[in-house]
Amino acid sequence: MTKPRMEKLRTLKTIAETLNQGHDVKATLNEVLKELLSLTNLQSGWIFLIEEDGSYTLAADAYLPPALSRREKVLMCEGECYCLTKFNNGGLRKAANIMNCKRIESAEELYCFDTEGITHHATVPLEDGDRRFGLLNVAAAGKTLFDEEELHLLEAVAFQIGTAIQRMRLAEYKQKNALLMERNRLAQELHDSVNQMLFSVSLTAKAAKTLTKDETLQQMIDFIQTLSQDALAEMKSLIWQLRPGGLEKGLAEAIKSYGTLIGLNVVFTQNGCPVLRDEEEHMLWRVAQEALNNCKKHAGTDTAYVRMASSSSYAELDIIDHGIGFCYEAHAGLPSLGIKGMKERAEKAGAEFSIESELGAGTKLSVRLPLTNQKGRTVR
């Protein structure tokens, strides 16, 4: 066996081992990309994941020159380029040499940012059968052409990556589906058992009150009935959180319906209609849900004001009440686990979270979410 063939097999084996152990797409792609560059003595690389509508994300990168990594890799995350255009037009079906990289050219036009000698790159589609996931790009200083052997190796690696992406996405879907089924099962169990028992306690207390004329005993029964009704309302809220309804009608309807469920008057206003991804809409919904719960339980008011606003670059959700408020100083940390959970959920989705409150002056909670344009890149 020739030395180049042995090196090719060694590279494919190493890449396959890493991919087989991976569970998170982005983390695995970053690791594999670094291994590939090391094994092939190439200098830099990046991977675009591309959606069916042509939108893309920079899913992985390794050793980008300063010209491409400046300003949080803005040149890599925005705009069109030759390889993306060719991929989206269906013209890129195998590994190819890209003679003119528009991103490199854009960087060179800015003069003072170092491209470290990179002018060209090879680009390879990531596929698994009929499914196309994106592009693998690799480059090295002074390298203007990849020979057939190099392109064949990159195609083999790209096929391995495409297969692994499909496997990890299927596993993620299976996990999410299993979680959803378990949440639905718990919600049904709570509805059929605890919820019904609380309803029975409330009816029994109401009936028991008619059997006595003792005022002290009647007051105690009233208290039991009130507690059972409050617990019943809490249980309905919990079931809703486990198995939320209403999002199929949109975020606004879900928020208003949830306010009705927990006995809170929600005054909803909206300016603009943001296009949200499922995970973004779900994040805003969960934050609104927790904020409305807090308002109902702690604000001492029966009305909350919810505002949705959007522009071409962001969507903003504000939840305001004119209740009792609380002492809050940003440097002192968050006052409750519920608020901490909202903040973590928002920031995980890439949004900014803020809260303002003052005793006697109510509370305002805001989530500001950067949007993506129609091609899927974050607008800065």
C-alpha positions in Angstrom: 0.0 0.0 0.0 1.4 3.4 -0.9 2.2 6.0 1.7 -0.4 8.5 0.5 -3.1 5.8 0.6 -2.1 4.9 4.1 -2.2 8.5 5.2 -5.7 8.9 3.7 -6.9 5.8 5.5 -5.4 7.0 8.8 -7.1 10.4 8.3 -10.5 8.8 7.6 -10.2 6.4 10.6 -9.3 9.3 13.0 -12.2 11.4 11.7 -14.6 8.5 11.9 -13.7 7.8 15.5 -14.3 11.4 16.6 -17.6 11.5 14.7 -18.8 8.3 16.2 -18.3 9.6 19.7 -20.0 12.9 19.1 -23.5 13.8 20.3 -23.5 17.6 20.0 -23.3 18.8 16.3 -21.4 22.0 16.8 -18.9 20.7 19.4 -18.2 17.7 17.2 -17.8 19.7 14.1 -15.3 22.0 15.8 -13.3 19.0 17.0 -13.3 17.2 13.7 -12.3 20.3 11.8 -9.2 20.8 13.9 -8.3 17.2 13.5 -8.7 17.4 9.7 -6.4 20.5 9.5 -3.8 18.8 11.6 -3.8 15.6 9.7 -3.7 17.3 6.2 -1.3 20.1 7.2 -3.8 22.7 6.1 -4.0 26.0 7.9 -7.6 27.1 8.3 -11.1 25.8 7.9 -14.8 26.5 8.5 -18.1 24.8 8.1 -21.4 26.3 7.1 -24.7 24.6 7.9 -27.3 25.6 5.3 -31.1 25.3 5.7 -33.5 24.5 2.9 -34.4 28.2 2.5 -30.8 29.0 1.8 -30.1 30.5 5.2 -26.8 29.5 6.8 -24.9 29.6 10.1 -21.2 29.3 10.8 -21.3 26.0 12.6 -17.6 25.5 13.1 -14.3 27.2 12.4 -10.6 26.6 13.2 -7.6 28.9 13.0 -9.2 31.7 11.0 -6.8 34.5 10.1 -7.4 37.8 11.8 -9.1 39.2 8.8 -11.9 36.7 9.0 -12.1 36.5 12.8 -12.4 40.2 13.5 -15.5 41.7 15.0 -16.8 38.4 16.1 -16.3 36.8 12.7 -18.7 39.2 11.0 -17.4 38.5 7.5 -18.1 34.8 8.1 -21.6 35.3 9.4 -23.1 37.7 6.9 -23.4 38.2 3.2 -23.2 35.9 0.2 -20.2 34.2 -1.4 -19.5 32.1 -4.4 -19.6 28.7 -2.7 -22.9 29.4 -1.0 -24.5 30.7 -4.1 -23.4 27.6 -6.1 -24.6 25.3 -3.4 -28.0 26.9 -3.2 -28.3 26.8 -7.0 -27.6 23.0 -7.0 -24.4 23.4 -8.9 -22.0 22.2 -6.2 -22.2 18.4 -6.0 -18.6 17.5 -5.3 -15.4 19.0 -3.9 -14.2 22.0 -5.9 -11.5 24.6 -5.9 -12.8 28.1 -5.2 -10.6 30.4 -7.2 -11.9 33.7 -5.7 -13.1 33.8 -2.1 -15.4 36.8 -1.7 -14.9 36.9 2.1 -11.1 37.0 1.6 -11.5 39.7 -1.0 -13.7 41.7 1.4 -11.1 41.4 4.1 -8.3 42.5 1.8 -10.4 45.6 0.8 -10.1 46.6 4.5 -6.3 46.7 4.1 -5.1 46.5 7.7 -6.4 43.1 8.6 -4.1 40.1 8.0 -5.3 37.2 5.8 -2.1 35.2 6.7 -1.5 34.5 3.0 -4.9 32.8 2.4 -6.4 33.7 -1.0 -8.2 30.5 -2.1 -10.0 27.5 -0.5 -11.5 24.2 -1.4 -15.2 23.7 -0.7 -17.0 20.4 -0.3 -20.8 19.8 0.2 -21.8 17.9 3.3 -24.3 15.2 2.3 -25.9 12.0 3.4 -27.8 10.4 0.5 -30.3 13.0 -0.7 -29.9 15.2 2.3 -27.6 18.2 2.0 -26.5 19.9 5.2 -23.9 22.5 4.2 -20.3 23.1 3.2 -16.8 22.2 4.4 -14.1 24.8 3.4 -10.4 24.5 4.0 -7.5 26.7 3.0 -3.7 27.2 3.5 -1.4 30.1 2.9 -0.1 30.3 -0.7 -2.3 27.3 -1.8 -4.2 28.2 -4.9 -5.1 24.7 -6.1 -6.1 21.4 -4.5 -5.2 18.3 -6.6 -7.5 15.4 -7.3 -6.2 13.3 -4.5 -6.8 16.0 -2.0 -10.3 16.7 -3.2 -11.1 13.0 -3.1 -10.0 12.9 0.5 -12.0 15.9 1.4 -15.1 14.4 -0.2 -14.6 11.2 1.8 -14.3 13.3 5.0 -17.3 15.4 4.0 -19.4 12.2 3.5 -18.5 11.0 7.0 -19.4 14.4 8.5 -22.8 14.4 6.6 -23.6 11.0 7.9 -22.7 12.0 11.4 -24.8 15.1 11.3 -27.8 13.1 10.2 -27.3 10.6 13.0 -26.9 13.3 15.7 -30.0 15.2 14.4 -32.1 12.0 14.5 -30.8 11.3 18.0 -31.7 14.9 19.1 -35.1 14.6 17.6 -35.7 11.2 19.3 -34.6 12.7 22.6 -36.9 15.8 22.3 -39.8 13.6 21.2 -39.3 11.3 24.2 -39.2 14.3 26.5 -42.4 15.7 25.0 -44.1 12.3 25.5 -43.0 12.1 29.1 -44.3 15.7 29.8 -47.6 14.8 28.2 -47.8 11.6 30.3 -47.1 13.6 33.5 -49.6 16.2 32.6 -52.3 13.6 31.9 -51.5 11.8 35.2 -51.8 15.1 37.2 -55.1 15.9 35.4 -56.6 12.5 36.0 -55.5 12.0 39.6 -54.4 15.1 41.7 -56.5 17.5 39.7 -59.7 15.4 40.2 -58.9 14.9 43.9 -58.6 18.6 44.5 -61.8 19.2 42.7 -63.5 16.6 44.9 -62.1 18.2 48.1 -63.6 21.6 47.0 -67.0 20.0 46.3 -66.9 18.1 49.6 -66.0 21.2 51.6 -68.9 23.1 49.9 -71.3 20.3 50.9 -70.0 20.0 54.4 -70.6 23.7 55.1 -74.3 23.1 54.7 -74.3 20.4 57.4 -73.4 22.7 60.3 -74.4 26.0 61.8 -71.3 26.4 63.9 -69.7 29.6 62.6 -66.2 28.6 63.6 -66.5 25.3 61.8 -68.0 27.1 58.8 -65.0 29.4 58.7 -62.6 26.5 58.8 -64.5 24.8 55.9 -64.5 28.0 53.9 -60.7 28.1 54.4 -60.4 24.5 53.3 -62.5 25.3 50.2 -60.4 28.3 49.4 -57.2 26.4 49.8 -58.4 23.6 47.5 -59.5 26.1 44.9 -56.1 27.8 45.0 -54.4 24.5 44.7 -56.7 23.5 41.8 -55.7 26.7 40.0 -52.0 26.0 40.7 -52.5 22.5 39.3 -54.1 23.7 36.1 -51.2 26.1 35.7 -48.7 23.3 36.2 -50.5 21.1 33.7 -50.5 23.9 31.2 -46.7 24.4 31.7 -46.1 20.7 31.2 -48.3 20.5 28.1 -48.7 24.1 26.8 -51.6 24.8 24.5 -52.2 27.8 22.3 -48.8 28.2 20.6 -50.3 26.8 17.4 -52.4 30.0 17.3 -49.4 32.2 17.9 -47.5 33.6 20.8 -49.9 36.5 21.5 -52.9 34.1 21.8 -50.9 31.8 24.1 -50.0 34.6 26.4 -53.5 36.0 26.6 -55.0 32.5 27.1 -52.5 31.8 29.9 -53.5 35.0 31.7 -57.1 33.9 31.5 -56.2 30.5 32.9 -54.5 31.9 36.0 -57.0 34.7 36.6 -54.8 37.6 35.4 -56.1 40.3 33.1 -53.5 40.6 30.3 -53.5 43.8 28.2 -51.5 42.8 25.1 -50.2 45.2 22.5 -48.0 44.5 19.5 -46.0 46.6 17.1 -44.6 44.6 14.2 -44.7 40.9 13.5 -41.4 39.2 14.0 -40.5 36.0 12.2 -39.4 33.7 15.0 -37.9 30.3 14.9 -39.6 27.6 17.0 -37.0 27.7 19.7 -37.1 31.5 19.9 -40.9 31.5 20.1 -40.8 28.8 22.8 -38.2 30.8 24.8 -40.4 34.0 24.8 -43.4 31.9 25.7 -41.7 30.3 28.7 -40.3 33.6 29.9 -43.8 35.3 29.6 -45.4 32.4 31.4 -43.0 32.6 34.4 -43.3 36.4 34.5 -47.2 36.2 34.5 -47.0 33.6 37.3 -44.8 36.0 39.4 -47.2 38.8 38.7 -50.2 36.8 39.8 -48.5 35.5 43.0 -46.5 38.4 44.2 -47.4 41.7 42.5 -50.6 42.4 44.3 -52.4 43.3 41.1 -54.8 41.6 38.7 -53.5 43.2 35.5 -50.3 42.8 33.5 -49.3 44.7 30.4 -47.5 42.7 27.8 -45.9 44.4 24.8 -44.3 42.9 21.7 -42.3 45.1 19.4 -40.0 44.2 16.5 -37.8 45.8 13.9 -35.7 44.3 11.1 -33.0 43.5 13.7 -34.7 42.5 17.0 -37.8 41.5 18.8 -38.6 42.7 22.2 -41.0 41.4 24.8 -41.9 43.6 27.8 -44.0 42.4 30.8 -45.1 45.2 33.1 -47.2 45.4 36.2 -48.1 48.3 38.5 -48.0 46.2 41.6 -46.1 46.4 44.8 -42.7 45.9 43.3 -39.6 44.8 45.2 -36.1 46.1 46.0 -33.8 45.1 43.2 -30.2 46.2 42.4 -28.5 44.7 39.4 -25.1 44.2 41.2 -26.8 42.3 44.1 -27.9 39.4 41.9 -31.3 38.0 41.0 -33.8 37.8 43.8 -35.4 34.4 43.0 -34.8 31.1 41.1 -37.7 31.9 38.9 -36.1 35.1 37.6 -32.7 33.5 37.4 -34.3 30.7 35.2 -35.9 33.3 32.9 -32.5 35.1 32.5 -30.7 31.8 31.8 -33.3 30.7 29.3 -33.2 34.1 27.5 -29.4 34.3 27.3 -29.1 30.7 26.1 -31.2 31.8 23.1 -28.9 34.7 22.5 -31.3 37.4 24.0 -30.6 40.2 26.5 -32.6 40.0 29.7 -33.3 42.9 32.1 -35.6 43.6 35.0 -36.5 46.9 36.7 -38.5 47.1 39.9 -39.0 49.5 42.8 -41.1 49.2 45.9 -44.6 50.6 45.3 -43.8 51.3 41.6 -44.2 47.9 40.0 -42.0 45.8 37.9 -40.8 45.7 34.2 -39.2 42.7 32.7 -37.7 42.9 29.2 -36.3 40.4 26.7 -34.5 41.7 23.6 -33.9 39.1 21.0 -31.6 39.7 18.0 -33.4 38.5 14.9 -32.0 36.9 11.8 -32.7 38.3 8.3 -34.4 36.3 5.6 -31.2 34.4 4.8 -30.7 33.3 8.4 -27.8 35.4 9.6 -27.9 37.5 12.7 -28.4 41.1 12.0 -26.0 43.3 13.9 
